[in-house]
Amino acid sequence: MNDYAGLAAALLSGAGIGDLPPLVRPELLDDGRLVEVMPKWRFRTVDLSAVHLGNRHVSRSVRLFRAFAAKMAPTLFPALPT
């Protein structure tokens, strides 16, 4: 399944096991509704870069995404250097 909302619902209904990242719905693990069965296994890490040609003629959607990503990065990835 490629939709984390659907996967969370399926896991909560007892459909089996799945690879739901704790970042998606941490409260499900915190309150015990889901149980981690492979605590030492983690998703591989990847580098993420946002690259565009410059600040001139940048579309509104790109500007909004760039601002959103800059705002959310410290919350989602607290170990990132600042």
N, C-alpha and C positions, 0 to 999 in steps of 0.2 A: 504494500500500500504506500502511495507517495503523498499522503495527506495526513499530517500529524493530528489534526482534529479528529478525523475518522479513525485513525489508529488508536488514539486515546479512548475513544468511545468503545471500540472493539475490545480493547484490553480490559476496560472497566466492566464490560458485559461478560468477561470470562472466555473470550474467543481463543486465547492462547497466550504465547509470549511474543514480544515485539521489541524493536529497537527504538523506543521513544526516548529522545535525549532529555535529561533532567531539566535542561534549560527551557523546554517547551511548556511543561506543566509541573513545576517542582512541588506544588502542593499535593500532588497525587502520591508522591513518595513520602513527603513530610507527615501527612496524616495517616499513612498506612493503607490507603486504598489500592496502591500498587506496591509490589515488593521487588527490589532489585535482586535478580538471580545470578548475575555475573559481575560482582562489584569491582573486580580488577580489570575488566574489559572496558575500553573507551574507544570512541570514534577517533579516527586519525585526525591529526591537526592539519590545517591548510593555511597558507598565506592568502590574505585577501587584500587586494589593492583596488582603489577607485581612481581611474585615470581618465582625463578628458583633455581636450586640446587647449583649454585656457578659460578665462573668465569672460571672454567676449562672446556674445551670442549663445550663451548657455541656455538651454530650454528650461522652462519653469519646472518641469518634472525632474530634471537632473538637479537643479538647485535645491528643490525640496528634499529629494532623496539624500543628497550630500549633507544637508543640514540635519536630517533625521539620523543618518548613519553616525555623524559626528556626536550627536546628542546621546544616542543609545549605546555606542561602543563601550564607554566606561562601565555602564551598567551590565551589559551582556558579557563583557570580557574584562573583569577587574584586574587581571594580571598583566594587561597590556601596559607598556611603558607610556608615560605621558609626556 
